[in-house]
Amino acid sequence: MRRALELTVSQVNSGNGAEKADAKFMAICNFYRQEHLPSLEYSTRYTNAYLLDDYIEAHFGHMPIRDVKPLEIDRWLKSLKLAATTKSSRSIPLV
C-alpha cells in the first residue's frame, strides 16, 4: 500500500501521472480493503476496517489523492477523540 502511494506521490511530484492523482482517496481505501486487509489477523482486520469506516473514509474518502497533505492528516489526527495508541501510525492504516 505504501509503495503504491509513494509511486503516485513520486509521479505527481515529478509532473508525471497527474491524471492518476485526480483519483479519490477512496480508491486507496478500496485497494487496501481488497489487497491487504484480508491478509491480517481477525482482530487487526476488524480494527482497521472500523477505523477506515468511521474515521478515514468519512474524512478523506471524497478528497482527490493530490489534496491529502501531511499537514492536513496531522491536524486531523490531533482532532480525533481517540486514545493516543489508536492514533499511532501502527494503528491507523494508510496514515
Helices and strands as residue ranges (DSSP letters): H 2-14, G 20-22, H 25-35, G 37-39, H 42-51, I 52-56, H 57-60, G 65-67, H 70-79, H 84-87
